[in-house]
Amino acid sequence: MEEPKVSIIIPTYNMAASLEAAVDSVIAQTYKNWELLIIDDFSQDNTPALAASFVSRKNVNVRYVRCQNNVGRSAALNLGLRQSEGVYVALLDADDTITQVSLKRRVDYLAANPEKSAVFADTFYVDRSGLIYAVRIPSTKFQKSSDKAMDFLGSIMMEFHPMTLMYRREVFERIGFFDESLRRKQDGDLVFRLLSQCDVGYVASQVYNYSVDGTTIRRIRKRLRGMISQQQILKKHTKGLDRLRLSVKLGIVDFLKLLYESVSYKK
């Protein structure tokens, strides 16, 4: 019996310097029935030529789609979701990589647990020199929580990285796609809807390598945009005292992180 196909979607914008490593990590997977969609959000660097070299490689299923203008990360991801064909869907940022068993571990879990709509896993945090400096593993309390959606939304540190998720395709018919009005934290908004409406599992395996951003100005800019998006998400999903409490709590946390990121190279 043929293994179910996995669609991996890489949204990218001016990330040619790191894109090859991301693609190579997909090609190196022990699980072989996959398709890779590179969604180029109108990059102005060498991305088109680099992507063409990936598409031309033999025995790899890589597709390249270039947006006609800069539409934003959410719209690029949604385009990839609409064009993907896999039974399962995984996402990968262009400056990150996945571990060699990443697809295998998550596919095996979903195959063994048909009641689960998606599965998340553990993350390696990698510094600019390529060294692992932290591992993100969800707490036992979160794993046993009866309200994972609110726990995730209100957490000071994310219990798991959203990019570790592998989804069943039909999930998006239920929870919808990425919110294209959000400039940052699109993943968190989608995860909240996922955890609110679906049964989501966890596999104890490091599947994703999250790379730090070494540019201080870029980190600060992303944090500021994230703070605005966080308030938009709270407005969508909470009300009354819950919204006020979380707005104050997460606003303070984001401010402290902004101060930290002004003097630290880790994100």
C-alpha angles and dihedrals in degrees: 000000000000116000115247114265119249120208114211114195122200115188111197141180120178092334100126091128093066103023096090093058091051092050093045090054089058093047089051093058119129087218106075109186100088142118123212121211117194108198109196112202093208096291118196096204132072094296097113094054092043092049090050089058090054093049091051094055115111122247096012125109103221125153126189123206121182120200115228090231139002102288101166134252097284094052091046091052091047090051089053092049092052093049097043121102105191128120087228129036129209130176130217129184116227093241095050136067137209127232118254094256095040098112094037095054094049097041091050091052095050092045090053094044108046092170091066118091094198142353133221128198145179129302135215114215110214127196128218092274092054096255122136109239102169143013122215111215122168115246121251088240091058093046090055095041119124091208106043093158095063092038090054093045094050099040119123090211118027111257089218136001111258091222090067090069122110113195135201106239094239091060091081091058086061105039100026130230132292116306105250092198091069118087093190139015092035088143093055092051091051092046091053090055091045094051091044096054108024143053106248126189137205131223118196099229135111103243105154136055111207112198123212121239110236097195111097096198091050092049092051093047091050092048093051092050089046092054090055092046091048090059090048090053093049090051090053098047108027139046142186119001093352090060093046093047095048093042092056095041097047093038090058092045093050091049091052091047089051090055091047094049090052089068104025132070094215121089 
